[in-house]
Amino acid sequence: MLDPNISRYIWTHTKRQQLWVLMIVALSMIPYFLSLNLPKQIVNGPIQGDGFADPAAVQTFMQIAFDLPILGTVTLFDGIQLDRLNTLFALSGVFLLLVIVNGLFKYYINTYKGRLGERLLRRIRFTLVDHILRFPPATFKRLKGAEISSMVKDEVEPLGGFTGDAFVAPALLGGQAIMALVFIFVQSIPLGLITAALVGVQAFIIPRMRRRLLVLGRERQLTARELAGRVSEIVDGIHTIHSYDTSNFERADISSRLGQIYKIRFDIYQWKFLVKFLNNFLASVTPFLFYSIGGYLALQGQLDIGQLVAVIGAYKDLPGPLKELIDWDQNRQDVQIKYNLVIGQFAVDGLLEPEIQAVSAERAEGKMSGPLAAVNLGVTDDTGAVGLDRVNFTLMPGETVAIIGNAGSGADILAEALARIVWPTQGQINAGSADLHSLPESISGRSITYAGTDAYFFFGTVRDNLLYGLKHAPITDRVIEGAALTQRQWERREAVWAGNPEFDIHSDWIDFEHQGAADQAALMPSVYAALDAVALTRDMFDLALRSHVNLAEHGDLAAKTVEMRRVLRDALTKADLNGLIEPFEPGTYNTEATVIENLLFGNARTPELMAGAIINNPYFLSVLKQLGLADTLFSMGTEIARNAIELFSDLPPDHPFFQQLTFMKSDDIPVYAMLLKKMDKNSSNITDSDRTMMIRLSFDYIEPRHRFGLLSSELMAQIVAFRTAFNEGLPANLKDAIEFYDPEQYMVSGTLLDNMLCGRISQKYRDGVERIYAVAGGVLRELGIYDTLLSIGLDFHIGAGGKRLTSVQRQKLALARALIRRSDYYLFNRPLSALDTRTQEQVLIAALKYLRKEGRTPAVAWVISNAKFAQLFDRVAVFERGRLVEDGSHAELLQKNGIFKELMSA
């Protein structure tokens, strides 16, 4: 665990570097002291003429000589003779040189401190995340993810900045302050005593006043952390908030929390500026005393002008280091408080030993010899509720067991306990002769595969999450050369210095050989088979077909997609479905497409030409007016509004009919109703904005879908004519703003499905999409792009927690992720609860078959949600109220007339 003392922790991990930079600080004191003394020499020497009695007088400059006890005077350099003016320039040049040298020392020290701090910050953050990975499972029930992530990201940030200053700052700032104070004493003891007295007052009063700031800072940190946790809860529970109309309650809660933070921060500002006022006042009093008392001493002849100037110059450098030293002490205490708060949160009992999670590239298959057995197993949560009560259960190698039980029966908890997700409070779980919890995760985490109802998915693609369970250890390093190799060597060195592992995230982390494949491409057939087993393949096709594809990553996909248009239509003709797709033809109106799609005959690439905004484009509007279509579409929009209001104005806003209205929402009906009344009352009062609203309403109209009878053959011909005129006169700035439909070209701005169809599916067929899929599957295989489409689907980004997928898709994906792992034991905890009973049975059968392929015989324990599935397993275990009440084959339990038979008949 982290050392409770921040200074000791820093020293432990940066001792060598701290000693080095402290030595540099000590060396920097030499030029710093010389720079303090040089102004006195300049003022007293060449400026006031000390040593230059006559105009021809000269002095020796830069003589280097030492008086040694035995050798006497040793001269290394005799120096050079300079007159008064040249001496002034020479001393001024030395002063400038000392300024540069002092600046370089500061630059090196500060840069070194920064590197030191960032390395230790990296170490601390890694240590905290490492501790999170080693927390016992029960700990996560009490933690909020946002609070923990806030601590790792934000609350330890000041620790990095303090690391470099922990020992260097007091040495550097204290050294500079002492040098300045000693120099003042050397010049004048009275002025030195005055300076020392005021410095003592500052050093005594200011730190004590700042203790209140530390208390307020700790309160601010805690309230800010709680705010982060509360905001995270709002994000996670947003659907519950909307469902229960508690959004204003949440606003009140957030407002209250922000009020607390405001009060604390305002108190901090008040106290901080009071301290700053006092500090500045004390710093300003000293120059007043210097000018008055020092001036008096100079007038009395007890202090020369050069000394007074040097003292004032030295004091000018004193408040800065002194103030920074006081700030350092406050920062030290503040950082210590923050550090204690963080490590207090991470001080958890029962932390896993590092050896349990040690990296290992060895294969675990066969290492868990013997059965997986729960012996007198009891599980009690932190509220005292009993989940399992003295359960004895054995899962033999190679057998399949159905575990049955209602909610609260303990069946779910047994599966979680066998998977090490829940820890026993009584008894133990044995893997052969070994305690399961004593085994490293490199064995248990690979020999046992678990999938439950609520699987978590990481931010990334379907492929990333599907293969996530195979990434245990780096198998082979990536091949890198040249500058990339140098960069990788630097990364590894920095990782070692920061106490991080040297693992390369870009290495091969999947043991393809163990998976029976040479590389990821060879692994994909097995992955595709798993998708088939869980009925997820169709979903992957849906995701692929609705994606915009990067053609550079998929070779000849564009050409094959264009070819598929022809092959697909030929296949549909053979199946007597040639009317299923109405293609886009340059000189024909597509009745299954919207009016705006027919007007543009292409996809807009810029926002100003999208359907909602294109009516405001001057060129588009000018062509509409030129061909007389503006008035026609205005009349069409007016009729659409009248029909919609007549049909739907009396329906509630959530009525399903509104889902069929592509051109109008339920909220728009009152707006258009008011506009129609205005038009009927006085048509001359119609504004350009009103006309725009009506014209825009016509853009999304599709005759076969909405059936208002508004598209005549003459109007369709006018729209086709507009298409030609609009394209021919297109301004240069709009040439690339629209990608026009072309039956012989791939449309980059369209989805894959748009490109395959190059048209629209007819409204005449209710199951048109299903029929397209039924025919398209064979065509895709014929053209050799079936696997390519699946791969595109796997590259779909699922969002945070997989929320871009449906609950059914998430459960299927979780089960597929589990199936592709090669393990000795599989534990499935109601993994298909979101599916209907028939689909559950189909997937269950397919999954068991998948696990038995290639002669494999892993053990499977499946918590089933329907007792009728039990006949598919070798053995059945029935749980009730945390106890195993029945255990035997399907036939045996049916003969007992016990709980299992009741569940079967339910």
N, C-alpha and C positions, 0 to 999 in steps of 0.2 A: 504494500500500500504506500501511498505518497507520505513522505515525512511531514508531520504536522507543523514543523517550523520551516517557513518558506526560505529563510536565509540558509539554513543548514541543507535544505534540499538543493538549492542552487549551487552551494559550495561543493556538495557531493558530486554533482554531475558536470561541473565546469571548473574544477579546481585548477587544472593545468592552464587553461585559458585565462582564468582570473589572475593567476600569478604572473603570466606573461604581460597582460595589459597593465597590471599594477607596476611592473618594472618600467614600462613605457611611461606611465604617469609620473613615476619618480624622476625619470630622465627629463621629462617636460618641465619640471620645476626649475631647472638650471636656466634655460633661455627666458622663462617667465620672470625670474628674479632679476636677470640682467635687464629685461625690458622695463622693469620698475625703476631701476637705478639710473638708466640712461638719460631720461629727461633732466635730472639734476645736473649731470655732466654737461648737457647741451646748454642749459640756462646759465650755469655758473661759469663755464668755459668760454666758448666762442661768442656767446651772446653778451655776457656781462664783462668779458675780457680777462677773466682770471687766468694768469699765466701768459698773457699777451700784453706785456707792459708797453711795448712800442710796436709800430706798424710792421717792422721787419721780424718780430718775434715768431718763433716756430716751436712746435711741440712734437714729441714722438708719438706716432699713432700705430696701434696694433703691435706693440712690442710683446713678445711671448717669452717670459722668463719666470723661473721658479727659484726660491731660496730653499735649498736642501741642507739638512743638519751637517752632513759630512762633506758633501761636494761643494757647498756654498751656492753661489748664484749660477744657475744653469740657464743660458739664453738659447732659445730655439729659433727666435726670429728677432732681429734688431729693430724691426719696425721701420717706419718711414717718417720723414720730417715734413710737417704740413703747417702752413700759415693759418691765421685765424679763420679766413673765409673757407679755405679747403677743409679745415678741421670741422667747421659747421656742417659742410656737405657730407663729409665722411661719417660723422656721428649720426647725422640724419639717415644716411644710407644704411648704417648698421641697425638703427632703430627700425627701418622698414624691413630689413632682413629678419630681425627678431620677430616682427609682426608676422611675416610669412612663415617662419619656422614654427611659431606658436600655433598659427592657423593649421599648418600641416599636422602638427601633433594632435590638435583637436579633431581634425578630419579623420586621421587614422584611428584615434581612440573611439570616436563616435561610430565610425563604420564598423569597427571590431565589436563594439558593444551591441550594435544592431544585429550583426550576424549571430552573436552569442545569444541574444534574446530570442531571435526567431528560431534558432535551433532548440532552445529549451521549451519554447512555446509549442513547437512541433512535438517534442517529447511528451509534454504534459497532455496535449490533446490526444495523442496516440494512446497514452496510458489510460486516460479516461474512457476512450472508446473500447480499449482492451478490457477494462473493468466491466463495461456494459455487456460485452460479449461473454463475460464470465459470471454475470449476475445469476443467482438461482431463479428459476421460473416464477416463483411466487412474488418476487420483488417487482416485476413488471405490472402487477395488478395495482400497485400503489403509486406508480410513476406516470407522469404525463410526458409524452414524447417531446412536446414543445419546450417544456422546462429543462429537460435534460439536454436537448440540442442547443438551447440558449446558453446553458452553462459551458458546453464544449466550444461553442462558437464565439460567444461574446464575453462571458464572465471571466474567462481565463486570459482574454486578450491583454489586460494590463499586466499580467504576470510576465509576458514576454518582454514588454518594455522595461519592467523593473529588473529583469535578470542582468542586463548589462550594467545597470546602475547600482546593483546591490552592494558591490564592494568598490567599484571604480569611482562612482560619484562621490562618496564621502572622502575617498583618497584624493581625487582630483580637486573637488571643490574645497575640501578642508585644507589641502595643501596650498591652494591659491590664496585662501583666506588667511592662513597662518603666515604665508610669505608676505602678503600685503601688510598684515598687522606687525610682523617683525620689522619690516622695512620702515613702517611709521615710527615704531619705538626707536629704531636706530637713528632716525632723523630728529625726533623730539619726544622725550619721555612724557611731557604733559599731554601732547596731542595723542600719544599712544594710549595713555590712561583713559582719556576721554573716549577714544574709539573702542577700547576694550570694555568700558562700562556700558556704552550703548549697545555693543554687540551682545554683551551678556544679558541685557534687558530683552533684546529681541529673541535670543536663544531660549530664554526662560519663559516669557509670556506667550509668544506666538504659538509654540507647539501645544501649550495647554488650552489655548482658545480654540485650536483646531480639532481638539478631541471631539467636540460637539459635531463638527463636520463629519467625522468618521462614523459616529452613531447614525446621523442622518443619511449618510451614504449607504450604510448597511440596510437601513429601512427602504431606501430607494431601490436598491438591488433586489430585495425580496419582493417588493410590490411589483416591480417590473417583470420579474420572473413569473409571478402569479398571473399577471396580465397576459404574458405570452401563452401560458397554459390555458387560460380562459379563452383566448382567441382561437387556439387550436381546437378546443372543445366545440366552439361555434362552427368551425369549418367541418369538423367530423360529424357534428349533429345537425347540420343545416336542414336536412330533410325533416327531422323531427320538429325543429323550430317552425318551419313553414306549415307542417301538418297540424300542429297544435296552436298556431297563432301566438307564439311566445316571443316574436322578434322584438317587440317593444320592451318586454321584460329583460331581454338580453341587452338592449340599448341602455336601460336603466342601470343594469349591473356594470356594464362597461363605463358608463358615465361616472358612477360612484367610484370605481377603481381609478379612473383618470383623475378624479377630484383628489383622491388620497395622494396620488403621485404628484399632482400639482402642488399640494400643500407642502409636501416634503421638499420638493425642488425649490419652492419659493423660500422656505426656511433656509435651505442651503445657500441660496443667492444672498439673502440678507446677512447671514453669519459670515459667509465668505468675503463679502465686500466690507464688512466691519473689520475683519482681520486684515484685509488688504489696506484699508484706510490707516489702521494703526501702524502697520508695517511701513507703509510709505511715509507716514509722519515721522517715525523714528529715523528712517533713512534720510529724510530731508533736514532734520535737526542737526545732524553731524556736520554737513558743509557750513551751516550757519556758525557753529562753534569754531570750525576751522578758520573761516574768514575773520571772525572777530578775535578769538584768542590767538590764532596763528599770526594774524596781522599785527596784533599787539606785540607778540614776541619778536616779530621781525622788526618792528619799529624800535624795540628796546635793544636790538642787536643780539638777541639770544637765538635768533633763527634767521638764516640767510634766505634770499628770495628763491634760490634754486631748491633749497630743502622744502620750502612751503609749497612750491609748484609740484615737487615730487610727491609730497604727502597727499596733496589734493588729488594728484593723478593716481596714486596708489589706492586712496579711498574710493575713487571712482570705480576701481576694479573690485572693491571689497563687498559692497552691497549685493552685487549680482551673485557671486558664489555663495554668499551667506544666505540670501533669499532662496537660492536653489537648494542649498543644504537643508534649510528648514522645510522646503517643499519635498525634498527627498525623504525626510523623516516622516512627514505626513503620508506621503505615498507609500512608504514602507509599512506603516500601520494599516493604511487602507487596503493595500495588497494582501497583508497578512489576514485581515478580516475576510476579504473575498476568497482568499485561498482556503481558509478554515470552513467557510460556507460550502465551497465546492467539494472539498474532500469529505466534509461531513455528510454530504448527500451521497457520496460514493462509498462511504464506509458501510458495507453491507456484510452481514453475517452469512456464512455458508458460501463464500465466493469460490468458484471453481479454481482448482490449482492450474497453473499454466501448462503443466505436463498433460492435462486432460485434453487440451486443444493444440498440442504440439503438431507442427506440420509434418506430414508423412506422405510420400509418394507411393508407398507400398500398397498393394491391393488387399482389401479386407475380406474378399470372398473366401469363405471356408474358415476364417479365423474364429468365428463365433460357433464353435463346435458344441453340439448338444442342444437341448431344447431351451426355449425362452420361457421362463417359469416365474410366476408370481407366488411367493411363499408367505403365507399369513399376512397378506398385503392389506394395509390400511392407509387411507388417504383422508385427511381432515384439512379443510381450508382455514384461513386465518380468523374466520368468524366462529369456528367450532363446529361447522356443519360437516357431517360424515358423508364422504363420497363413496368410499369403499370400506367394508368392515370385514377384516380377517378373510380375505379372498385367497384361495389357492387355485391357480389356473396355469395350465401348461400348453404351450404351442410347440408341437413336435416339428422337426425339420421335414419339409415336404408336404405337410398336411394343410388342408384348407378348413377354416373354422368360421362359422357364422355366429356372430355375437348379437343377441337380441335383448332388447329392454326398452321400456318407455323412458321418457324424460325423467331424470332423477334416479334411474335404476342403478347407475354406476357403470353401465356398458361403455359410455363415452369416456369416462374417467379411466377405465382399465386400458383402453387403447392409448390414451395420452400418457399414462404411467409407463406402459411398455415402450413407448417412444421417447421416454425421458423428458416429456414436456411438463409432466407433473411429477413431483418427487414424493416418495412414500414418507408417511409420518410413523408408520409401523411396518415391520416385516421388511422384505427386500425383494428385488427382482434379480433372478439369476440368469446368466447367459452361459449355459453349460455349468461348469463348476465355479465360474467367476461371478462376482457381483457386477451387475450391469453398470452401476454408477462408478465403479472403479476403473472401467475400461476407458481408454482414450476415445475421443469422438471420431478419430480417424478409423476406428473399428466399428463402434456402435452407430455412428452417423452414416456409414456406408453400408453396413450389413443390414441395417433396419431402415426401411422407407416408410414414411407416414404421409397420409393425405387426409385432411379433415374437411369440415363444412366451410369454415372461414379461412381459406388459404390467403396468404399475403403475397402480393406481387410487387416487384420493385419497378421503379421508374425506368422505362426502357421499352423495347419491342417485345412482341410475342416470342421471338426466337431467343432473346436474352433470358427471358423467364423460363422458357421451356428447357433450356440447357443449363439453367442455374444449378440444379442439383448434381451436376457432373463435375463441378469446378472445385476440387478438393485441395489440390497442390500443384505448383508449377511443375510440369513434366519435362518440357524442353524450353530452353531460352530462345528468344527470337534472334534471328540472324541480323546483326547490325554491323555496319562498317563506317570508316571515315569519321566525319564530324558527329554522326549519330552515336557512334561507339564512344567517342570522348564524352558526349553528353550523358550517355548511360553510365559511364564510369563515375562521372561527377555526381549523378543522382544516387548511385550506390554509396559513395563515400559520405555524402551528406546524410543519407539514411542511417548509416552506422554511427556517425557523430551525434545524431539526434536520438539514438536509441530505438530507431524504427527497424523493422525487418527489411531485408534486401529484396524482397519478392518483386518481380516485375509483373505488373498487371497485364501487360501486353504479351506475356509468354503464353505458351499452350498450357492451359489448366485442365484440359480434358484428356483423360487416358483413353484415347480412341481405340488402342489395341484391346484394352479390357472390354470396351463396348463392341468389339468385333468389327472394327472399321479402321481404315488407314488414316482417314482425315475426316473433317466435318462433312464434306460432300458425300463420302461413303457412309456416313452415319445417318444422313437424311432419310433414306428409305425406311429405316427402323423408326425414325421420328414420324414419318408420314403414316406408317402402319399404326402407331400409337394414336395419331389424330383420327384415323379411321375407326379405331376401337372405341374411342370416346365420342364418336359422331361429331367431331369438330372440323372435319375437312371442309364441309359445305360453308361453315362460318369463315374459314380462311379464304375460300374463294370469294365470298361476299366482300370481305375486307380488301382483297386484292382488286376486285373489279371496281370498287369505289375509290380506289387510290389513284393519285397522280404519280405516274411512274417516271423515275429518272432513267431515261433511255441509255445513258452512258454506262450504266451498271448492268444492262441486260442485252448487250449485243444486238442480235437481229430481231429482237422482240417487235420493233415497229413494223418491219417488213412482214413478219409472220402474222401480226395483228391485222394488217391490211388484207393479207391473203385470206385470213379467217372470215372476213366479211363475205367473200364469195363462197367459200366452202360451207359456211354456216347457212347461207341462204339456199344453197343447193340441197343441203341436208334437210332443211325445213320444207323445201318443195317436195322432196321424196317422202317426207312424213305427212304430206298434205297440210302443211302449216305455212304456206307461202305468204299468207296475209298477216302473220304474227308480227312482222317487223315492217314498218313503213319507213323506207330509207329517205335520206336527205338527197334530193336531186336539184341541181342548180336552177332549172326552169320550172320547178313544180312546188306548189304549196304543200307542206307536210301537215295534214290535219291533226296528227297526234302530237304536234309540237305547239308551243305557245305562240302568240302573235309576235312577240318581240324576237323569238328565235327565228321566225320566218322573215321578219323585217331585216335583221342583221345577217341571217344565214351564217352564223358563226358564234364564237365565244368571245366576249369582251375580256381583254387582258388588263385593263386599267379600271379603277373604281368609278371614274367619271362616265364610263360607258356601260356600267352595270344597269340592270333593268330599272332599278329605283331612281337612278340619277341621270340616265341618258336623255330624258325628256328636257333636261336643262342644258344640253349641249347645243350650241348655236347652229352648227352645221347640220346635225340630225334634225333639228326643228325646222331649219330652212328647207330641207328636202321634203319633209312632211307637208309643209305649206305649199311648196311648189307643185306637188302632185295632187294636192287637194285632200290628202289623207288626214290632215290635222282635224278638219271638221268631221270627217267620217269616223275617225277613232273617238272623237269627243262624243258624237252621237251614240257610238257603240258602248262607250263607257257609261253613258247616261242610262242606256237600256239595261246594262249589267247591274247598275246600282238599283234601278227600279225593281228588277226581278229578284235580286238578293234580299232587298228590304221586304218585299211582299212575301217571300218564302220563309225568311229566317228571323224577321224582327221579333217575333213572339217566342222564339226559342231561348232557353237559358244559355249563358255564355259557354258552358262546358259541354254543350250538346255535341255528339259525334259528327253531325252534319258539317260543323265548322271546320273539321279536319279535311273535308273535301274541297273547301273553298281556298284555292291557291291565291286568289286575287284580293281577298278581304278577310279581316279578322272580326271577331264578335265586337271588339271595341270600336271598329270603324263604322258599324251600322248607324249609330246615332249621328255621327259626323256627316255621312253621306245623306242621311234623311234630312238634316237641316239644310244641306246644300241643294237638294232637290226642291225643297219648299221655297228656297230663295230663288231658284231658277223659274219655278212655276209662277211665282208672284210677279217677278219682273226680270225677264231674260237679259235686259240691257245692263243690269247691275253685276253681271258675271265678270269676275276679275281674271287676269292671266293665271293666278294661282289656282282658281277654281277650275279653269280649263285644264290645267296641268294635272290636277287630281283625277279628273275624269278620263283623260287620255291614258294616264298611267294605269288606271283600273283595267283598261282593255288589254294591256300587255300580256297578262298571265292567262288570258282566256284560251281554252281548248274546247272546240265544239263537241267532239265525241264524249268529253268528260262532263262538261257543264250543261250542254244541250239547251241553250236558250234560243237557238236558231238564228244567230246573228251573223254568221259567216256565209255570205252569198258567193257564188262563183265569180261575180264581178269584183267583189272586195278582195277575194284571194288573188285574182289577177293583178289588181292594183298593188297589193303587197309585194308580189313577185317583181312587178315593174319597179317599185321603190328599191328593192334589193339591188337591181342592176344600176339604177341611177346613183344610189348612195355609194356603191363600190367604185364606179367610174370617176366620180368627182371627189373622192376621198382626199382630204388635205394631207400634206406630207407629215404633219405632226400626229396624224391618226393612222398612218400606214401600218404601224406595228401594234396598234391598240386593239385590233380585232384579228382573230385567226378564223378564217372562213372555212366552212365545211368543204371537204374535197374527198370524194369517194376513193381516190387513188393515193391519198396521203394520210399519214398519222397525225393526229391533232394533239399537240403537246399540251395544250391548255385543258383538254378533256380528260375524263377518267378513263380507265382501261375499258370499262363497260361501254362508255360512249363510243370509243374507237372501234370496239368489236362490232357494235350494232350499226354505227354510222346512221342512226335513225332512232325512231321511238317505237316502243312496244305498243301494239294496238290495244285499245280499250275494249275491243270486242271479246277478248279472252280474259275471263276472270283469273285463270291460273297461268297467264302468259309468262310470268317470270319463271314459274316452275317448269314450264315446257321448254323455255329457252335453256335452262340449266340441264334438263334431261338430254337435250340434243347437243349442247355445247361441250359436255364432258367428253364424248367420243371424238368430236372435232379437235379439241385441245390435244388429246393423245395422238391423234392422226398427224397433227402439225408439230408434235414434239415440244409443246410449251406448257403441258399440264403441270410438270414439276416447277417450271419457272413461275407460274401463277401462284402455286402454293408457297414458293419462296418469297414472293412479293407480299403475300398475306402474312407470312411470319415476320416480315419487317414492319408490320403495322405497329405504331407506337400506342401502347395501352394506357398511358397517362399515369398519374399518381395512384398507387394502390390498385392499378388495373381498372380504374373507374370508367374508362372508355368502353369497357366490355360489359355485357349484361351479366347478371348473377349466374345465369345458366352457363354462359361462356366461361366465366371465371372458374366454376366448379369443374367443368370439362377440362379446362387448361391445367388445373391443379392435378387432376387425376392423370392426365397425359404426362405431366412433368414427373410424376411418381413412377409411372409405368416404364419410362425409358431408362430408369436407373437399374443397374444389375445388382440386386441385393439378395440376401438369404431369407429375409423376413419382410413381409409387406403388411402394414397396418392401415386399414382404411376405416375412417370414423365418419360414417354417413356422408361420404364425399359427393353424393348425387341427390341431396335432399331437395334441391330446387327443380328437379326434373319430374315429369309425370311418371307414373308407375310403369307403364309399358316401356318407355325409353330407358328407365333405370334398369329394368331387367335385360334389355338388349345390350346396354353398355356393360353391365356386370358380366354377362356371358362372354362378350367380346374381350373384356379386360382379363378375365381368367384364362381365356384361350391365348391371349397375347403373352401372358406370363409363362405359359407352358411351352412356348415355341422353342425351337432349337434344342429340344431335349432337356430344358431347364425344369427344375422341380422346387421352386422356392415355397416357403410356408406363407400362407395368407390368412390373416385374421380380419374379418370384415364386419363392422358394426352395421347391420342392415336395418333399413327403415320399414321393411315389409317382411313379415314372418314367412310369407310364401316363397321368398327367395332362398330359404334355408335348404331346400332340397338340392341346390346346386353345390353344396359343400359336404365335405367328409364328416364334419362334426358340427354340433350346435351347442352353444353355451347361452343359457338364459339367466338374465340378471333381474333382480327386484330389490329395491331399497338398499342398494349397496352391497348385495350378497349374490354369490353364484348359487342359484337355486336348482338348476337342472343342467346336466352336461352329458351328451351322448350323441349317437347318430340320429338322423332325421326320423328313421323308422322306430328307433327305440323310444324316443320322446313322444311320438304319437301314441304309442301303446300305453304310456304311463297315465294318460288322462290328467296331465298336470297343467301348469301355466302355459307351456308351449302349445298344447292343443287348443287352449282358449284363445291364444294369440292367432293361431292358424284359422280359427273359425270366426274371428272378429271381422 
